[in-house]
Amino acid sequence: MAARVEGRRRWVERMRAAKAAGLIDRFPNGRRAKGLPSRSKDRIIARGQRLVEQAIIEMEKTLPAIPEPPWDEQNDAQFWAGNFRRAMYFERRVLDRPDDWGDMEFMRIKREVALAETGQTVRMKVADLGQRASDSSVVNRLMERVARLRRGERVIEIDPGDVSE
């Protein structure tokens, strides 16, 4: 019994050293990473899930990173997309941190991040579900609003399907 415990201790030391050196990502047969979906109890489906996960990992390794152009060469869409991506990664890191109810300032920040994320998601879903307006209809609506403004009329319209503003 003591030899088994000693052997496991040496093995754990070797695995920790290998992980610290970056040779392995996790211990062999260790726990699944936090946030991953659980595996199916059906062994055939579980095997398929493992194969799909391995295929995804291999595909990610072969994909080359697409370099972003320098800031001064980016158009508005590229600039916004880069900022949006960095904000989403930051929000994920904040939300993935464990809850610490003893630190109310952190919990307040985490709540604000979660609310901002929820609001952004709702806006994006509304934009996806809303009707796509053609460019000419957008121009026509803007021209109508300009004409109303010149006449001194109120211009505020709230149309749930209108996501152009």
N, CA and C atoms as a LAMMPS dump frame, in Angstrom:
ITEM: TIMESTEP
0
ITEM: NUMBER OF ATOMS
495
ITEM: BOX BOUNDS ff ff ff
-5.0000000000000000e+02 5.0000000000000000e+02
-5.0000000000000000e+02 5.0000000000000000e+02
-5.0000000000000000e+02 5.0000000000000000e+02
ITEM: ATOMS id mol type element x y z
1 1 1 N 0.822 -1.197 0
2 1 2 C 0 0 0
3 1 3 C 0.87 1.266 0
4 2 1 N 1.895 1.269 0.817
5 2 2 C 2.766 2.437 0.914
6 2 3 C 3.519 2.658 -0.393
7 3 1 N 3.905 1.573 -1.065
8 3 2 C 4.623 1.7 -2.331
9 3 3 C 3.712 2.328 -3.388
10 4 1 N 2.446 1.951 -3.374
11 4 2 C 1.498 2.52 -4.335
12 4 3 C 1.328 4.01 -4.096
13 5 1 N 1.179 4.404 -2.851
14 5 2 C 1.027 5.823 -2.516
15 5 3 C 2.279 6.597 -2.917
16 6 1 N 3.442 6.024 -2.657
17 6 2 C 4.699 6.684 -3.014
18 6 3 C 4.841 6.8 -4.538
19 7 1 N 4.462 5.736 -5.26
20 7 2 C 4.523 5.776 -6.717
21 7 3 C 3.599 6.843 -7.287
22 8 1 N 2.401 6.95 -6.733
23 8 2 C 1.456 7.99 -7.2
24 8 3 C 2.012 9.373 -6.913
25 9 1 N 2.624 9.557 -5.733
26 9 2 C 3.188 10.861 -5.392
27 9 3 C 4.267 11.255 -6.392
28 10 1 N 5.149 10.297 -6.758
29 10 2 C 6.2 10.599 -7.733
30 10 3 C 5.596 10.913 -9.104
31 11 1 N 4.579 10.149 -9.489
32 11 2 C 3.913 10.39 -10.78
33 11 3 C 3.276 11.783 -10.81
34 12 1 N 2.604 12.18 -9.731
35 12 2 C 1.977 13.501 -9.655
36 12 3 C 3.044 14.584 -9.746
37 13 1 N 4.176 14.379 -9.093
38 13 2 C 5.271 15.355 -9.198
39 13 3 C 5.747 15.502 -10.642
40 14 1 N 5.919 14.35 -11.334
41 14 2 C 6.354 14.402 -12.74
42 14 3 C 5.317 15.123 -13.602
43 15 1 N 4.048 14.851 -13.366
44 15 2 C 2.987 15.482 -14.159
45 15 3 C 2.935 16.99 -13.891
46 16 1 N 3.091 17.389 -12.641
47 16 2 C 3.099 18.822 -12.312
48 16 3 C 4.28 19.523 -12.979
49 17 1 N 5.435 18.854 -12.981
50 17 2 C 6.617 19.436 -13.636
51 17 3 C 6.388 19.55 -15.141
52 18 1 N 5.789 18.52 -15.735
53 18 2 C 5.518 18.553 -17.174
54 18 3 C 4.511 19.651 -17.5
55 19 1 N 3.515 19.826 -16.641
56 19 2 C 2.513 20.873 -16.878
57 19 3 C 3.149 22.254 -16.736
58 20 1 N 3.994 22.421 -15.724
59 20 2 C 4.666 23.699 -15.521
60 20 3 C 5.597 24.022 -16.693
61 21 1 N 6.205 22.982 -17.279
62 21 2 C 7.101 23.182 -18.419
63 21 3 C 6.334 23.371 -19.723
64 22 1 N 5.019 23.166 -19.681
65 22 2 C 4.199 23.354 -20.877
66 22 3 C 4.185 22.145 -21.796
67 23 1 N 4.636 21.006 -21.3
68 23 2 C 4.658 19.796 -22.126
69 23 3 C 3.275 19.165 -22.254
70 24 1 N 2.446 19.352 -21.228
71 24 2 C 1.077 18.829 -21.261
72 24 3 C 0.117 19.925 -20.829
73 25 1 N -1.142 19.833 -21.289
74 25 2 C -2.149 20.814 -20.899
75 25 3 C -2.818 20.44 -19.585
76 26 1 N -3.012 19.137 -19.404
77 26 2 C -3.643 18.668 -18.178
78 26 3 C -3.16 17.254 -17.897
79 27 1 N -3.425 16.774 -16.697
80 27 2 C -3.019 15.425 -16.33
81 27 3 C -3.771 14.413 -17.19
82 28 1 N -3.116 13.324 -17.576
83 28 2 C -3.836 12.271 -18.296
84 28 3 C -4.966 11.722 -17.416
85 29 1 N -6.118 11.523 -18.021
86 29 2 C -7.311 11.027 -17.317
87 29 3 C -7.75 11.955 -16.194
88 30 1 N -7.382 13.226 -16.277
89 30 2 C -7.794 14.183 -15.251
90 30 3 C -9.214 14.664 -15.494
91 31 1 N -9.644 15.591 -14.683
92 31 2 C -10.99 16.145 -14.808
93 31 3 C -11.121 16.943 -16.085
94 32 1 N -12.354 16.986 -16.579
95 32 2 C -12.63 17.804 -17.764
96 32 3 C -12.541 19.274 -17.383
97 33 1 N -12.181 20.089 -18.354
98 33 2 C -12.069 21.526 -18.106
99 33 3 C -13.418 22.098 -17.704
100 34 1 N -13.374 23.094 -16.855
101 34 2 C -14.597 23.75 -16.398
102 34 3 C -15.306 24.401 -17.586
103 35 1 N -16.611 24.273 -17.635
104 35 2 C -17.374 24.922 -18.688
105 35 3 C -17.653 24.028 -19.882
106 36 1 N -16.967 22.882 -19.973
107 36 2 C -17.241 21.968 -21.073
108 36 3 C -18.523 21.193 -20.785
109 37 1 N -19.279 20.848 -21.82
110 37 2 C -20.489 20.063 -21.575
111 37 3 C -20.125 18.66 -21.086
112 38 1 N -20.999 18.072 -20.302
113 38 2 C -20.714 16.738 -19.79
114 38 3 C -20.831 15.724 -20.917
115 39 1 N -20.143 14.629 -20.763
116 39 2 C -20.183 13.571 -21.769
117 39 3 C -21.435 12.725 -21.598
118 40 1 N -21.856 12.136 -22.684
119 40 2 C -23.026 11.273 -22.681
120 40 3 C -22.728 10 -21.906
121 41 1 N -23.742 9.398 -21.327
122 41 2 C -23.577 8.135 -20.619
123 41 3 C -23.499 6.975 -21.614
124 42 1 N -24.035 7.175 -22.8
125 42 2 C -23.953 6.164 -23.862
126 42 3 C -22.523 6.155 -24.39
127 43 1 N -21.845 4.987 -24.331
128 43 2 C -20.421 4.932 -24.683
129 43 3 C -20.166 5.249 -26.151
130 44 1 N -21.089 4.939 -27.027
131 44 2 C -20.896 5.228 -28.449
132 44 3 C -20.97 6.732 -28.698
133 45 1 N -21.952 7.389 -28.079
134 45 2 C -22.074 8.84 -28.222
135 45 3 C -20.897 9.538 -27.557
136 46 1 N -20.465 9.035 -26.386
137 46 2 C -19.321 9.629 -25.686
138 46 3 C -18.067 9.525 -26.551
139 47 1 N -17.885 8.373 -27.233
140 47 2 C -16.726 8.215 -28.125
141 47 3 C -16.801 9.226 -29.267
142 48 1 N -18.007 9.412 -29.816
143 48 2 C -18.182 10.403 -30.873
144 48 3 C -17.869 11.808 -30.389
145 49 1 N -18.284 12.122 -29.156
146 49 2 C -17.987 13.438 -28.595
147 49 3 C -16.477 13.641 -28.469
148 50 1 N -15.774 12.595 -28.019
149 50 2 C -14.315 12.698 -27.892
150 50 3 C -13.669 12.911 -29.255
151 51 1 N -14.131 12.17 -30.266
152 51 2 C -13.564 12.314 -31.606
153 51 3 C -13.803 13.717 -32.168
154 52 1 N -15.005 14.247 -31.933
155 52 2 C -15.305 15.597 -32.418
156 52 3 C -14.426 16.618 -31.706
157 53 1 N -14.274 16.485 -30.386
158 53 2 C -13.423 17.413 -29.64
159 53 3 C -11.978 17.355 -30.147
160 54 1 N -11.472 16.144 -30.401
161 54 2 C -10.106 16.007 -30.908
162 54 3 C -9.973 16.623 -32.299
163 55 1 N -10.996 16.433 -33.141
164 55 2 C -10.954 17.01 -34.489
165 55 3 C -10.944 18.536 -34.421
166 56 1 N -11.731 19.101 -33.521
167 56 2 C -11.777 20.559 -33.364
168 56 3 C -10.421 21.081 -32.898
169 57 1 N -9.823 20.388 -31.944
170 57 2 C -8.507 20.813 -31.44
171 57 3 C -7.478 20.772 -32.563
172 58 1 N -7.483 19.703 -33.369
173 58 2 C -6.538 19.596 -34.479
174 58 3 C -6.772 20.686 -35.523
175 59 1 N -8.051 20.984 -35.811
176 59 2 C -8.357 22.027 -36.783
177 59 3 C -7.883 23.386 -36.282
178 60 1 N -8.058 23.656 -34.986
179 60 2 C -7.614 24.933 -34.433
180 60 3 C -6.097 25.074 -34.525
181 61 1 N -5.381 23.949 -34.401
182 61 2 C -3.922 24 -34.492
183 61 3 C -3.463 24.334 -35.91
184 62 1 N -4.224 23.878 -36.913
185 62 2 C -3.797 24.073 -38.298
186 62 3 C -4.223 25.42 -38.865
187 63 1 N -5.178 26.081 -38.236
188 63 2 C -5.628 27.373 -38.749
189 63 3 C -4.584 28.444 -38.462
190 64 1 N -4.153 29.163 -39.468
191 64 2 C -3.193 30.241 -39.205
192 64 3 C -3.906 31.445 -38.593
193 65 1 N -3.211 32.146 -37.751
194 65 2 C -3.775 33.359 -37.165
195 65 3 C -3.796 34.455 -38.226
196 66 1 N -4.906 35.144 -38.319
197 66 2 C -5.026 36.231 -39.285
198 66 3 C -4.59 37.509 -38.587
199 67 1 N -3.511 38.113 -39.052
200 67 2 C -3.032 39.324 -38.373
201 67 3 C -3.984 40.503 -38.63
202 68 1 N -4.182 41.289 -37.604
203 68 2 C -5.003 42.491 -37.754
204 68 3 C -4.13 43.593 -38.346
205 69 1 N -4.7 44.385 -39.25
206 69 2 C -3.914 45.516 -39.77
207 69 3 C -3.699 46.542 -38.652
208 70 1 N -2.682 47.377 -38.778
209 70 2 C -2.469 48.414 -37.764
210 70 3 C -3.697 49.317 -37.626
211 71 1 N -3.84 49.922 -36.458
212 71 2 C -5.033 50.729 -36.169
213 71 3 C -5.275 51.814 -37.207
214 72 1 N -4.219 52.473 -37.617
215 72 2 C -4.413 53.583 -38.554
216 72 3 C -4.814 53.113 -39.955
217 73 1 N -4.686 51.805 -40.248
218 73 2 C -5.094 51.271 -41.547
219 73 3 C -6.455 50.569 -41.499
220 74 1 N -7.05 50.467 -40.306
221 74 2 C -8.335 49.776 -40.185
222 74 3 C -9.476 50.705 -40.55
223 75 1 N -10.49 50.124 -41.215
224 75 2 C -11.71 50.906 -41.435
225 75 3 C -12.553 50.82 -40.161
226 76 1 N -13.67 51.524 -40.13
227 76 2 C -14.487 51.563 -38.914
228 76 3 C -14.987 50.187 -38.504
229 77 1 N -15.386 49.367 -39.472
230 77 2 C -15.917 48.037 -39.149
231 77 3 C -14.836 47.158 -38.521
232 78 1 N -13.62 47.183 -39.065
233 78 2 C -12.531 46.386 -38.502
234 78 3 C -12.161 46.878 -37.107
235 79 1 N -12.112 48.181 -36.942
236 79 2 C -11.767 48.767 -35.65
237 79 3 C -12.8 48.37 -34.601
238 80 1 N -14.092 48.505 -34.947
239 80 2 C -15.166 48.163 -34.019
240 80 3 C -15.145 46.667 -33.703
241 81 1 N -14.945 45.832 -34.724
242 81 2 C -14.944 44.382 -34.512
243 81 3 C -13.803 43.972 -33.581
244 82 1 N -12.631 44.573 -33.749
245 82 2 C -11.508 44.265 -32.864
246 82 3 C -11.787 44.671 -31.428
247 83 1 N -12.321 45.875 -31.252
248 83 2 C -12.664 46.324 -29.898
249 83 3 C -13.74 45.439 -29.28
250 84 1 N -14.729 45.081 -30.099
251 84 2 C -15.818 44.235 -29.608
252 84 3 C -15.275 42.876 -29.166
253 85 1 N -14.38 42.29 -29.969
254 85 2 C -13.803 40.987 -29.636
255 85 3 C -13.005 41.077 -28.333
256 86 1 N -12.188 42.12 -28.184
257 86 2 C -11.416 42.271 -26.95
258 86 3 C -12.332 42.47 -25.742
259 87 1 N -13.415 43.229 -25.928
260 87 2 C -14.369 43.435 -24.823
261 87 3 C -15.045 42.125 -24.44
262 88 1 N -15.383 41.309 -25.444
263 88 2 C -16.032 40.028 -25.151
264 88 3 C -15.083 39.105 -24.395
265 89 1 N -13.8 39.073 -24.79
266 89 2 C -12.831 38.244 -24.073
267 89 3 C -12.672 38.727 -22.631
268 90 1 N -12.63 40.047 -22.444
269 90 2 C -12.506 40.593 -21.096
270 90 3 C -13.724 40.203 -20.257
271 91 1 N -14.919 40.361 -20.846
272 91 2 C -16.136 40.009 -20.115
273 91 3 C -16.133 38.536 -19.744
274 92 1 N -15.671 37.686 -20.649
275 92 2 C -15.63 36.257 -20.339
276 92 3 C -14.693 35.991 -19.167
277 93 1 N -13.506 36.651 -19.171
278 93 2 C -12.562 36.437 -18.07
279 93 3 C -13.161 36.896 -16.747
280 94 1 N -13.869 38.026 -16.749
281 94 2 C -14.482 38.52 -15.511
282 94 3 C -15.567 37.568 -15.046
283 95 1 N -16.425 37.143 -15.965
284 95 2 C -17.542 36.283 -15.573
285 95 3 C -17.097 34.881 -15.189
286 96 1 N -15.956 34.419 -15.696
287 96 2 C -15.46 33.082 -15.353
288 96 3 C -14.781 33.032 -13.989
289 97 1 N -14.445 34.204 -13.442
290 97 2 C -13.819 34.201 -12.116
291 97 3 C -14.822 33.72 -11.086
292 98 1 N -14.365 32.987 -10.085
293 98 2 C -15.306 32.474 -9.076
294 98 3 C -15.945 33.617 -8.283
295 99 1 N -17.184 33.389 -7.885
296 99 2 C -17.898 34.384 -7.082
297 99 3 C -17.266 34.488 -5.707
298 100 1 N -17.063 35.723 -5.261
299 100 2 C -16.528 35.968 -3.921
300 100 3 C -17.483 36.93 -3.236
301 101 1 N -18.427 36.381 -2.491
302 101 2 C -19.459 37.216 -1.867
303 101 3 C -18.894 38.07 -0.747
304 102 1 N -17.675 37.817 -0.333
305 102 2 C -17.037 38.673 0.66
306 102 3 C -16.509 39.964 0.049
307 103 1 N -16.31 39.974 -1.25
308 103 2 C -15.808 41.143 -1.967
309 103 3 C -16.961 41.746 -2.775
310 104 1 N -17.715 42.615 -2.138
311 104 2 C -18.919 43.16 -2.777
312 104 3 C -18.576 44.075 -3.955
313 105 1 N -17.422 44.733 -3.922
314 105 2 C -17.025 45.584 -5.051
315 105 3 C -16.825 44.737 -6.304
316 106 1 N -16.143 43.591 -6.15
317 106 2 C -15.955 42.699 -7.289
318 106 3 C -17.297 42.165 -7.782
319 107 1 N -18.162 41.793 -6.869
320 107 2 C -19.472 41.263 -7.273
321 107 3 C -20.291 42.332 -7.992
322 108 1 N -20.155 43.588 -7.582
323 108 2 C -20.846 44.678 -8.257
324 108 3 C -20.32 44.835 -9.692
325 109 1 N -19.007 44.778 -9.838
326 109 2 C -18.402 44.877 -11.169
327 109 3 C -18.843 43.693 -12.025
328 110 1 N -18.849 42.504 -11.44
329 110 2 C -19.251 41.312 -12.178
330 110 3 C -20.707 41.424 -12.627
331 111 1 N -21.568 41.982 -11.758
332 111 2 C -22.973 42.173 -12.131
333 111 3 C -23.095 43.162 -13.285
334 112 1 N -22.331 44.259 -13.228
335 112 2 C -22.374 45.247 -14.309
336 112 3 C -21.922 44.642 -15.628
337 113 1 N -20.871 43.83 -15.583
338 113 2 C -20.393 43.175 -16.795
339 113 3 C -21.461 42.23 -17.333
340 114 1 N -22.093 41.469 -16.444
341 114 2 C -23.132 40.53 -16.88
342 114 3 C -24.317 41.271 -17.49
343 115 1 N -24.718 42.39 -16.883
344 115 2 C -25.832 43.161 -17.436
345 115 3 C -25.474 43.771 -18.787
346 116 1 N -24.245 44.276 -18.909
347 116 2 C -23.816 44.836 -20.19
348 116 3 C -23.792 43.751 -21.262
349 117 1 N -23.297 42.581 -20.889
350 117 2 C -23.25 41.455 -21.831
351 117 3 C -24.654 41.047 -22.253
352 118 1 N -25.563 40.982 -21.3
353 118 2 C -26.943 40.615 -21.614
354 118 3 C -27.577 41.646 -22.531
355 119 1 N -27.369 42.917 -22.237
356 119 2 C -27.924 43.973 -23.079
357 119 3 C -27.387 43.907 -24.5
358 120 1 N -26.082 43.678 -24.629
359 120 2 C -25.478 43.575 -25.961
360 120 3 C -26.023 42.369 -26.706
361 121 1 N -26.189 41.257 -25.998
362 121 2 C -26.72 40.049 -26.637
363 121 3 C -28.136 40.28 -27.124
364 122 1 N -28.956 40.944 -26.306
365 122 2 C -30.34 41.22 -26.712
366 122 3 C -30.349 42.11 -27.948
367 123 1 N -29.499 43.151 -27.957
368 123 2 C -29.455 44.026 -29.134
369 123 3 C -29.037 43.259 -30.38
370 124 1 N -28.075 42.361 -30.234
371 124 2 C -27.627 41.586 -31.389
372 124 3 C -28.717 40.631 -31.861
373 125 1 N -29.433 39.998 -30.921
374 125 2 C -30.512 39.09 -31.306
375 125 3 C -31.635 39.856 -31.989
376 126 1 N -31.973 41.031 -31.473
377 126 2 C -33.022 41.844 -32.103
378 126 3 C -32.587 42.226 -33.515
379 127 1 N -31.303 42.556 -33.664
380 127 2 C -30.808 42.913 -34.993
381 127 3 C -30.89 41.714 -35.937
382 128 1 N -30.598 40.514 -35.428
383 128 2 C -30.678 39.322 -36.272
384 128 3 C -32.115 38.997 -36.635
385 129 1 N -33.027 39.165 -35.669
386 129 2 C -34.417 38.803 -35.905
387 129 3 C -35.183 39.876 -36.665
388 130 1 N -34.714 41.123 -36.568
389 130 2 C -35.417 42.228 -37.227
390 130 3 C -35.343 42.115 -38.734
391 131 1 N -36.227 42.805 -39.368
392 131 2 C -36.23 42.781 -40.826
393 131 3 C -35.016 43.528 -41.341
394 132 1 N -34.427 42.986 -42.366
395 132 2 C -33.286 43.636 -42.999
396 132 3 C -33.804 44.733 -43.921
397 133 1 N -33.385 45.941 -43.642
398 133 2 C -33.822 47.065 -44.48
399 133 3 C -32.827 47.241 -45.613
400 134 1 N -33.337 47.502 -46.78
401 134 2 C -32.438 47.751 -47.91
402 134 3 C -31.856 49.153 -47.763
403 135 1 N -30.748 49.394 -48.421
404 135 2 C -30.082 50.691 -48.314
405 135 3 C -30.983 51.815 -48.788
406 136 1 N -31.751 51.575 -49.841
407 136 2 C -32.593 52.643 -50.366
408 136 3 C -33.694 53.008 -49.375
409 137 1 N -34.246 52.011 -48.649
410 137 2 C -35.295 52.346 -47.687
411 137 3 C -34.719 53.136 -46.513
412 138 1 N -33.483 52.832 -46.126
413 138 2 C -32.845 53.58 -45.045
414 138 3 C -32.633 55.025 -45.471
415 139 1 N -32.153 55.224 -46.689
416 139 2 C -31.926 56.582 -47.203
417 139 3 C -33.257 57.331 -47.276
418 140 1 N -34.294 56.665 -47.756
419 140 2 C -35.608 57.316 -47.846
420 140 3 C -36.121 57.732 -46.478
421 141 1 N -35.977 56.858 -45.496
422 141 2 C -36.432 57.22 -44.139
423 141 3 C -35.636 58.391 -43.589
424 142 1 N -34.326 58.398 -43.821
425 142 2 C -33.518 59.513 -43.345
426 142 3 C -33.922 60.821 -44.018
427 143 1 N -34.176 60.769 -45.3
428 143 2 C -34.607 61.97 -46.018
429 143 3 C -35.954 62.47 -45.481
430 144 1 N -36.871 61.539 -45.169
431 144 2 C -38.159 61.941 -44.596
432 144 3 C -37.96 62.612 -43.239
433 145 1 N -37.059 62.073 -42.432
434 145 2 C -36.804 62.665 -41.119
435 145 3 C -36.196 64.057 -41.248
436 146 1 N -35.286 64.226 -42.201
437 146 2 C -34.695 65.549 -42.419
438 146 3 C -35.781 66.545 -42.818
439 147 1 N -36.681 66.112 -43.702
440 147 2 C -37.77 66.999 -44.12
441 147 3 C -38.656 67.369 -42.931
442 148 1 N -38.947 66.406 -42.06
443 148 2 C -39.769 66.702 -40.869
444 148 3 C -39.055 67.666 -39.936
445 149 1 N -37.75 67.456 -39.76
446 149 2 C -36.98 68.365 -38.903
447 149 3 C -37.033 69.789 -39.448
448 150 1 N -36.904 69.945 -40.749
449 150 2 C -36.949 71.277 -41.362
450 150 3 C -38.314 71.921 -41.179
451 151 1 N -39.372 71.094 -41.149
452 151 2 C -40.715 71.629 -40.926
453 151 3 C -40.988 71.873 -39.443
454 152 1 N -40.057 71.426 -38.561
455 152 2 C -40.234 71.645 -37.135
456 152 3 C -41.05 70.56 -36.447
457 153 1 N -41.258 69.433 -37.1
458 153 2 C -42.041 68.346 -36.508
459 153 3 C -41.164 67.48 -35.611
460 154 1 N -41.831 66.679 -34.769
461 154 2 C -41.113 65.705 -33.946
462 154 3 C -40.685 64.537 -34.807
463 155 1 N -39.49 64.022 -34.586
464 155 2 C -38.949 62.995 -35.457
465 155 3 C -38.796 61.647 -34.759
466 156 1 N -38.956 61.586 -33.469
467 156 2 C -38.698 60.35 -32.728
468 156 3 C -39.747 59.306 -33.086
469 157 1 N -39.257 58.16 -33.594
470 157 2 C -40.111 57.021 -33.91
471 157 3 C -39.513 55.802 -33.238
472 158 1 N -40.352 54.977 -32.674
473 158 2 C -39.861 53.733 -32.076
474 158 3 C -40.562 52.596 -32.774
475 159 1 N -39.796 51.885 -33.585
476 159 2 C -40.31 50.727 -34.315
477 159 3 C -39.501 49.536 -33.861
478 160 1 N -40.117 48.542 -33.194
479 160 2 C -39.356 47.415 -32.666
480 160 3 C -38.551 46.655 -33.717
481 161 1 N -38.998 46.65 -34.949
482 161 2 C -38.264 45.938 -35.989
483 161 3 C -37.178 46.768 -36.634
484 162 1 N -37.096 48.069 -36.288
485 162 2 C -36.118 48.961 -36.897
486 162 3 C -34.843 48.936 -36.083
487 163 1 N -33.784 48.395 -36.649
488 163 2 C -32.503 48.287 -35.948
489 163 3 C -31.447 49.167 -36.598
490 164 1 N -31.863 50.093 -37.444
491 164 2 C -30.896 50.898 -38.181
492 164 3 C -30.334 52.055 -37.366
493 165 1 N -30.883 52.325 -36.201
494 165 2 C -30.416 53.482 -35.435
495 165 3 C -29.35 53.107 -34.45
